[in-house]
């Protein structure tokens, strides 16, 4: 019986450690730019214009490389996932738990483990254009 309890306790400790490591970015202390809402679950009435459509198409260019992407927004949690295909190599990349912060027309989209998209909403909130913090390049995304 003690062996079962020992194994159960070890399994629970491992589960707690895994959950702590897997916590989304909004569970961490926020140190973002002034004027931007912290990432995480939205306050009542929250809804950046860009989240009106569940899917957006993006194109990212940098250093002669072009990535075509699809961003899929979660309407309830200010988060999204994305998938990209490199036009030159066919390489595929996926990301989850990307979070949107907004101040007026300015947006920061955090891509955990990589950096931030920093952009400006255009055309009545139907597109966003900007830069990526992890490479020298530009992106555009639209409904």
Phi, psi and omega per residue, in radians:
X1 nan -0.676 3.116
X2 -1.124 -0.584 3.114
X3 -1.123 -0.727 3.121
X4 -1.113 -0.763 3.116
X5 -1.107 -0.709 3.130
X6 -1.100 -0.794 3.123
X7 -1.139 -0.693 3.119
X8 -1.107 -0.786 3.139
X9 -1.100 -0.712 3.122
X10 -1.148 -0.714 3.124
X11 -1.125 -0.725 3.126
X12 -1.143 -0.707 3.114
X13 -1.100 -0.718 3.101
X14 -1.125 -0.734 3.121
X15 -1.070 -0.776 3.124
X16 -1.076 -0.730 3.134
X17 -1.134 -0.739 3.136
X18 -1.132 -0.766 3.134
X19 -1.091 -0.713 3.136
X20 -1.097 -0.690 3.129
X21 -1.257 -0.506 -3.073
X22 -1.564 0.022 -3.122
X23 -1.027 2.354 3.112
X24 -1.114 2.871 -3.069
X25 -0.994 -0.536 -3.071
X26 -1.239 -0.171 3.105
X27 -1.443 -0.171 -3.118
X28 -1.584 2.749 3.087
X29 -1.020 2.499 -3.083
X30 -1.695 2.297 3.092
X31 -2.335 0.665 -3.059
X32 -1.407 3.135 -3.119
X33 -1.098 2.618 3.102
X34 -1.072 2.444 3.099
X35 1.647 -0.241 3.141
X36 -1.712 2.405 3.093
X37 -1.197 2.513 3.096
X38 -1.153 2.623 3.095
X39 -1.174 2.710 3.093
X40 2.365 -3.022 -3.127
X41 -0.988 2.437 -3.053
X42 -1.291 2.762 2.983
X43 -1.434 2.749 3.106
X44 -0.945 2.380 3.138
X45 1.516 -0.019 -3.133
X46 -1.235 2.574 3.076
X47 3.001 1.477 3.086
X48 -0.971 2.523 -3.138
X49 -0.935 -0.582 -3.094
X50 -1.165 -0.269 -3.113
X51 -1.576 0.149 3.092
X52 -1.161 -0.546 3.135
X53 -1.863 2.390 -3.096
X54 -1.235 -0.434 -3.122
X55 -2.249 2.420 3.068
X56 -2.176 2.630 3.077
X57 -1.797 2.328 3.131
X58 -2.196 2.670 3.015
X59 -2.322 2.185 3.136
X60 -2.072 2.305 3.130
X61 -2.219 2.399 3.114
X62 -2.918 2.300 3.042
X63 0.953 0.672 3.129
X64 1.386 0.054 3.117
X65 -1.882 2.503 3.102
X66 -2.238 2.272 3.108
X67 -2.018 2.199 3.038
X68 -1.703 2.260 -3.057
X69 -2.294 2.831 2.987
X70 -2.195 2.143 3.054
X71 -1.797 2.263 3.135
X72 -1.991 2.052 -3.066
X73 -1.600 2.448 3.001
X74 -1.662 1.915 -3.048
X75 -1.110 -0.320 -3.058
X76 -1.648 -0.366 -2.970
X77 -2.261 0.264 3.071
X78 1.084 0.365 -3.109
X79 -2.072 2.894 3.080
X80 -2.698 2.881 3.015
X81 -2.100 2.905 -3.136
X82 -2.591 2.713 3.013
X83 -2.412 2.446 -3.071
X84 -2.335 2.603 3.054
X85 -2.221 2.284 3.105
X86 -1.390 2.150 -3.110
X87 -1.088 -0.614 -3.066
X88 -1.389 -0.701 -3.008
X89 -1.922 -0.312 -3.069
X90 1.419 0.016 3.121
X91 -1.056 2.540 3.132
X92 -2.066 2.483 3.132
X93 -2.361 2.500 3.128
X94 -2.249 2.604 3.079
X95 -2.521 2.559 3.080
X96 -2.240 2.910 3.061
X97 1.034 0.698 3.017
X98 -1.479 2.366 -3.043
X99 -2.083 2.498 -3.091
X100 -1.807 2.300 2.997
X101 -2.155 2.472 -3.046
X102 -2.346 2.470 2.977
X103 -2.445 1.771 -3.068
X104 1.132 -2.175 3.124
X105 -1.574 -0.117 -3.117
X106 -1.520 2.405 3.123
X107 -2.250 2.547 2.926
X108 -2.174 2.182 3.087
X109 -1.986 2.003 -3.112
X110 -1.496 2.185 3.068
X111 -1.898 1.701 -3.020
X112 -0.883 2.366 3.112
X113 1.426 -0.051 -3.087
X114 -2.246 -0.944 -3.117
X115 2.729 -2.650 -3.071
X116 -2.180 2.485 2.837
X117 -1.536 2.303 3.104
X118 -2.163 2.065 -3.047
X119 -2.628 3.131 -3.118
X120 -2.169 2.302 3.052
X121 -1.208 2.423 3.121
X122 -2.323 2.949 3.062
X123 0.902 0.885 3.099
X124 1.117 0.537 3.122
X125 1.490 0.194 -3.110
X126 -1.626 -0.126 3.077
X127 -2.635 2.817 3.090
X128 -2.413 2.429 -3.116
X129 -2.316 2.427 3.119
X130 -3.134 -2.694 -3.078
X131 -2.138 2.952 3.105
X132 -2.054 2.383 -3.059
X133 -1.313 -0.340 -3.042
X134 -1.595 -0.216 3.088
X135 -2.536 2.835 3.025
X136 -1.506 1.858 -3.101
X137 -3.103 -3.034 -3.091
X138 -2.333 2.772 3.036
X139 -2.426 2.749 2.980
X140 -2.455 2.456 3.098
X141 -2.395 2.560 -3.132
X142 -2.616 2.790 3.108
X143 -1.159 nan nan
